[in-house]
Amino acid sequence: MGTHQEQTGERHRFDVADAVPVLLDAQGLVTCWTGQAQRLLEHRAAEVVGLPAAGLLMPEDAARVPELAERCRRHGGWAGLLTARHADGRPVRVMVRVVAAPEPDGPARWLALLSEMERAPGWDMSRTVLEQMVNRSPVGIAIVDTDLRFVWSNAALEEFGGGEPFERLGQRLADIQPGLDASAAEEQMRRVLETGEPVIGYEHLGRVRSAPHRETAHMMSFTRLEDARGRAMGVYYTVVDVSDRHRARRRLALLDRAGRHIGRTLDVVQTAQELADVAVPGFADLVGVDLLGSVLHGAEPSPGPPADAATVELRRAGHRSENEDEAVGIGATAAYPAGSPPIRALTDGRSWRAERLDPLAREWATDVLGREATLRELGLHSAMIVPVRARGVTLGITTFFRRSRKEPFDEDDLRLAEDLVSRAAVCVDNARRYTRERDAALVLQRSLLPHRLSEQDAVEVAACYRPADELTGLGGDWYDVVPLSGARVALVVGEVPGHGIDAAASMGRLRTAVRTLAALDLRPEEVLAHLDDLVGRSARDEGGPDYVTGAEGAGSMQAVGAGCVYAVYDPVDGQCTMAAAGHPAPAVVLPDGEATFVQLPQGPPLGVGGPPFESVELVLAEGSVLALYTDGLLARGDAGADDPHRLRPALERRAPSLALHSRAVVDALVPTRPDDDVVLLMARTRLLGADQVADWDLPSDPAVVADARKNASRQLTEWGLEHLAFTTELVVSELVTNAIRYASGPIRLRLIRERSLICEVLDGGASAPHLRHPRVTDEGGRGLLLVSQFSQRWGTRFAPEGKIIWAEQSLTDPME
């Protein structure tokens, strides 16, 4: 036999047998100090006996002693946490239990039991306390044996049905809940018994006895109970009714699905069918969408049915049934009697709900499935009718029925149906209005997209644009190529949310803003920062984000949430700098044909706020192809998910030309009429030859100005541009002189021969020069004025080393 400790296991540190006793008199003076107490606090008996116990506590707890003494006298004891003072002055947290220790004919005494709290989980709970916890807990708790039969349960479990706790003893879950799929829950219990691994948060769906007519959801957790030798004794489990949470989650999921699937096209019938498809089978068993005939043709809805009409005719625009054999022709006439629930909902614009339908009703059941039948013959037991209203106008009605689902429609279901229909109604009305706007929108869209890409020598470019609707050719995706100073070029692709005339207008404003910002020669992240501020301020000035409406963007006058990627390529050294705002990262096709994706930090969409934008720099080999695109190129039609790796095989295919390559990529990945607009901009990089660039490092000394002019003149002679020598020497002289006079640090002169002759001077200054007109008496200030007179363009851009002042001249002889 083993020792007592081996038989019972390690004793808990808060057992009474392990507590340190201290004896106090009626006045709270220490009368007995044990060796255990001395080991705990290291005070010797001579130091504490006869002194107040409050002296053994830290000051904040010593102040509580009078109050605690009164509570002990009133209730016969006290228990709680205190902080004792160790002999070396450090605090010691202890659990204190004070109980009366009276003696016959003797003075009142108190016994204080101290238990150290260091690294302890907490205080022991007595059986009485534990029984109160489980019996009064609002959570259902039960214990089953290894045969999965109930051996104990608390009162809270009664609310799920199955009787009182004593009625459950010896039964299994299937015995007390015959309508519940008990096998799934018991499978979890067996797994816990076998593995010992607890199961937390298992959600179980079914119908319990307490609610037989509706599906309920329960959150269950299972833990194995073991004896002293670790052998399984049974399973302890808890159960909570989470039906409300489950239904709320399903409603949110349905609304999310509706947001993703309703209104993907500007087609009235397609939108109505999407509404029916979303609601069946998860919400209803049969859904019909009937619209006014004028709505289907894009005209304004009629004000209402004639007062003397016996029937009102609508057109079936959408239909979905859980029974696929029940097909109703789209576009067919649905004639409802005047005064019937569908017509009342159409006339007064109010929803109608019936938890239980009259099974013999025939007056308006005929057009549910387009055949003579009663609601009983159709098997329908609960219904809702929600008017399709948008912008204060009723466009039609939507009918929801339940047949196989036992629970009737309730008020929450009606609110959800109204939310679904209201979303679809806006899309239906947008499609109707869009038909009338199509011609004007086409003209606007064609005028805003580039008619031809700007000429430049840095890259060879080709673009392919495919709108979501080939009939209207209208969307918010755009692209641009902007020549910059120093032979560089900016490549831009952007996307404004939605479709329609307002999205096109916002796109045009963004494109204009980008070209304006590009002219300032800012870095890509700075361009996006200014663009983000512009979009945010425009949204606030025009009514705030609440003014943006609908998945299709109808009514929006801002570009809040727009995406953009901005890249700058320098053909001198092949360096490319880019930044993105809520937009897919570009791809790079190397000269050997391998396609990779740029690891580009994603900034927030424009106008929504967030962290600052970041840029990346990379060097592209000559002949590399940079592909910028919108997310419509990545979307999968079957799954609806973006997958950038779908783009790689199409990019790696060879093509005779860049234009044919871009068209082939779009044709391979995008259908003829995609769900979203698609833009693909491809740019094949070029590098300027060594014979096209010349540069010189100059000391900050006025004497080098003459040498700079000579070097520039010599280089122009080598390039055959002697006719530009005079003006170039003048430009070089003025720019170098200004750098020496007003800036600091090293100076670099660079000449670039491309489509024009570019002269650049780099210095370490941080301030940009300004053109001014000097007075007759001024001795200086004419340098930049002369530069502007002899150059086609001039300007300043900032670099990490300082600033660059540049000037461009035409290569043709000015005398010709």
Buried (B, 14 or more C-beta within 10 A) or exposed (E): EEEEEEEEEEEEBBEEEEBBBBBBBEEBBBBBBEEBBBEBBEBEBEBBBEBBBBBBBBEEBBEBBEEBBEBBBEEEBBEEEBBBBBEEEEBBBBBBBBEEBEEEEEEEBBBBBBBBBEEEEEBEEEEEEEEEEBEEEEBBBBBBBBEBBBBBBBBBBBEBBBEEBEEBEEBBBBEBBEEBBBEEBBEBBEBBBEEEEEBEEBEBEBBBBEBEEBBBBBBBBBBBBEEEEEEBBBBBBBBBBBBEEBBEEBBEEBBEBBEEBBBBBBBBBBBBBBBBBBBBEEBBBBBBBBBBBBBBEBEEBEEBBEEEEEBBBBBBBBBBBBEEEBEBEBEBBBEBBBEBBBBBBBBEEEBBBBBEBEEEBEEBBBBBBBEEBBBBBBBBBBBBBBBBBBEEBBBBBBBBBBBEBEBBBBEEBBEBBBBBBBBBBBBBBBBBBBBEBBEEBBEBBEEBBEEEBEEBBBBBBBBBBBBBBEEBBBBBBBBBBBBBBBBBBBBBBBBBBBBBBBBBBBBBBBBEBBBEBBBEBBBBBBBBBBBBEBBBEBBBEEEEBEBBBBBBBBBBBBBBBBBBBBBBBBBBEBBBBBBBBBBBBBBBBBEEEEBEBBEBEBBBBBBBEEEEBBBBEBEBEEBBBBBBBBBBBBBEEEEEEEEBEBBBEBBEEEEEEBBEBBBBBBEEBBEEEBBBBBBBBBBBBBBBEEEBBBBBEBEBEEEBBEBBBEBBBEBBEEBEBEBBBEBBBBBBBBBBBBBBEEBEEBBBBBBBBBEBBBBBBBBBBEEEBEEEEEEEEEEEEBBBEBBBEBBEEBBBBBEEEBBBBBBBBEBEEEEE
